[in-house]
């Protein structure tokens, strides 16, 4: 058992690939069995990934670390590990993959075996990129993600699939090649003869050569990640890829691949080049805000549901990038959380669009209208997911957006830059208008698709969710609710790592470090306004009370009350950042 | 106020939530009677539990026979923590919340009972009751949330239920569109709300209402500047507070349908009528008023914000009342009336008379719920007809509906000693007497005063056109089946009707209460029967006694002062407002009793044509928004941004780099064309150049 726990990440990363290798021996005609086998493998991987949770400690630093020599001549190592930031992305990946596979059971009918194999290879590459702590190893997995995705879009996509696949490939490749150049350059000048990220985080930010050319280096990393996110103006590959990709491709793309961009920023670009990151911060924030509004406005006028969801992704990822650019604890935490939310919600939206497409073979909004009466269950699921995407409190999207916007509003990172101390206020104000627009474009689409009279006769016989689809959507809906009602469970595990990264960045960038708060353990987090142990009024007491309601206020003859006032004005335990006198 | 922990608070909202789950998940398979039973019993339990809680509060908040107020809290769990900012899911019942939960659960219960009758022929009944219970749950979260963030959860939750219930009959595209409009307009308000909250976080680092109050109480000066290097650097604290309050007020204008965001409420009448009564009259739309009371200690620190709130409220009160003149849909009349009455509440809050605004909220819940339910009864009995031009003479067919409608109409017109009279008069008096708004007081009072006349006029017009006359305007199809509603519907009407008449007696103005108290020989109590003032006063204690706030609130001391100097004026104003109400009735009776006067047909052609057409078309505000905001945004997105996206952004990245590659390629390719002689020539040239470089 100890051996397994010590090598859990390796097991996790390569299990899908091993499974995929096994699938090569499946006969081509056994489509159902192949799908079932693929689903089983990915579910098993998910189960293994759940083993991370009980052992994971809510503290800073990498856990489940495994380090082996990889290429000794250049100092590359096989170094794996996760922290609070990557933990949930890993879980998201292992969760989304079976969902994507199950979601394409009926839509994929040709080259089934190859499809499943590619999805599993893709999972390996994604997991590898998330747990790699060696820059070269990360780069290896990062590029490895491209290949399966390229084929997924190019083979099983829709009409313009080849164009979409090539565009996707070239865009991402161009960005990441520049990153490779920057990686090699750093390896050269620092003389560390190592690609180890932990080592790099210690020596690279202070290296005089790196500081001198920091803007270029950061630019090279940032471009690779910004294309992946994608940030405006590097986004045009995304709608095309999303619309043309098969459902599973879109789901994985939205669910995990785009998160690689934001993950790259927070794991590599910002800690390695903090000064440059601070200089770039206003620019990044501006692009992010533009992305929020631009994506939303374009989403509003799309005629194709899938394309609408794709543009909404640009808007939502704009929020994530805004949060990162602010270098504020709340905003970055919100950004990491929003990444997960987007993965679940938008992934689910793409699945839902796929479900509808399977029935009617069109994604044109104008083809629908009034189908709510025909497909009530589908409508409910669609509405819940939509509301989560809109950021309705109680569902997951709200927490992320709220923290990001609040963190942006209260951020002090822009004080030293050209936008001034109030930069965050303006960015938050502008970005908050994206929250209005989100309600417009999504609910307007819902109205046009689901409500109104059923005019199109082709929609007469449209069927509601079948059993497979109910099984598919149940965990997604549950997750959307759980993540909205109990975000604390997630955030307490993320916060120490986010704080650590952020402290590195802020110290390196010459901002004041964050207050060294202890990790907000669940009990401590309760900043109880009432400190003294309060007497609790038992329910029985309350019931008895009903009998003597009318004389409740009369002192004579009343038994003494079994309660005692608490000190109302005890100060909160936290060092609250009260800025007002 | 002392704080007590009470671990049964969650029960108040647990029952509606369970009702929602049961009806929402299994309702389709359960029978109609079972669904009704679940929904109504959830409300009964919730109402009972909240009543117990309020009595509990009453008991623990009394000291030596004096009411000092208390807070009952229950901390459920930590919702999220990010850095130093933390939000707990903590429920709280203080005197203000106590008033709200009583209104929400009891009026909610009545409307649930009424709905069992109203929805008896609708197939979506289970969905309806699930939404309705979810609404009550959200509304209770809104009023019981200790943190403003939790309040926002309820705020959005009620918005969602409103969206779902307005579009309840979603197969009608117009109704679905009305739901969408409500949601989006509310989102515009929420935009302000969250920015206001962020400003408070910058100022105080917390959004917990009690902690906020403590921090405000400790404020020493409003002129201190916020530190440089952070957000809002260099802004004075007072300015930042004004900004926060105004931003939150934007949220209130959305939810409570004030100028300029009121446009969704009339459309919201597309929902079932009990929904209009519960959500769009009695409870949800008053959330903005509640919110201002919840942060009253901030509001009183900003005279600017107060004036803005009062002016917006006053303008809305007057403006919406004028639209009420020409509406012919009975629900639209009531919708504009609601907008107008909400304006009165904001007028009250803006001049610092928070108690009066909450009092009016309560009485309005009585009489407006009664009016809406009455109109629902009329619509139900008329088989879906909503046009008052096609009604008339219904007093014969629906006597009980008519009686209760009359009671509520008397209340809303401000007939002496009815509930509406007590609360509206209190607001009008404070609009005039408040020191908070400087010399604007006369203007504000005048707005409210004229609005009162208009209110009386349009309500009597509505009443006469619906119930008086001989019924000649009813078409004969409707006449055959017009009937009085079942007792499940009329019983709530009676209760609300009686409350409309006598529900004001727990807030008798001192002017009237004092002589009675003297007569009865009670001198010890400074409140003289103004029970609600006594009850709510602790909530406003910090704000009203804050050294930086202008004196806003009528505490006992001020009541005494009022009893002296302002007495005559108060009598004058009170009589004036009664007279203007009677004037509205007189005018309406001349024009519409017993049948609308034939001379009315000439109005569209006469001198008043413009006003008439304006009122009829709601002053073209919807059209204005459409032309100024919606269409331009759509046009820009569709025509401009799409083109930019396709040609400029995409074009630059997909055309220019390949072109560069191609150009380089063509240049380099020319060198490598296989011509041996040129290769030799180039080699020689290269060697020469190299030699020159080396030799030199």
Interface residues (C-beta under 8 A of the other chain):
Chain A: X167 X171 X174 X232 X233 X234 X235 X236 X294 X297 X298 X300 X301 X329 X330 X333 X334 X370 X372 X373 X387 X392 X393 X394 X398 X399 X402 X403 X405 X406 X407 X409 X410 X411 X412 X415 X420 X421 X422 X424 X425 X428 X429 X432 X433 X435 X436 X439 X440 X443 X444 X447 X450 X451 X452 X453 X454 X486 X487 X488 X491 X492 X495 X499 X514 X515 X517 X520 X522 X525 X526 X527 X528 X529 X530 X534 X535 X536 X537 X538 X539 X542 X543 X545 X546 X549 X552 X553 X555 X561 X563 X565 X566 X568 X569 X572 X574 X575 X576 X577 X578 X579 X580 X581
Chain B: X1 X2 X3 X4 X5 X6 X7 X8 X11 X52 X53 X55 X56 X58 X59 X60 X62 X64 X65 X70 X71 X73 X75 X77 X78 X79 X80 X81 X82 X83 X84 X85 X86 X88 X90 X149 X152 X153 X155 X156 X157 X160 X163 X167 X170 X171 X172 X173 X176 X177 X179 X180 X183 X184 X187 X188 X190 X191 X194 X195 X197 X198 X199 X201 X202 X203 X204 X205 X206 X208 X210 X211 X214 X215 X219 X220 X221 X224 X226 X227 X228 X229 X230 X231 X232 X233 X237 X633 X634 X636 X637 X638 X641 X642 X645 X649 X650 X652 X653 X654 X657
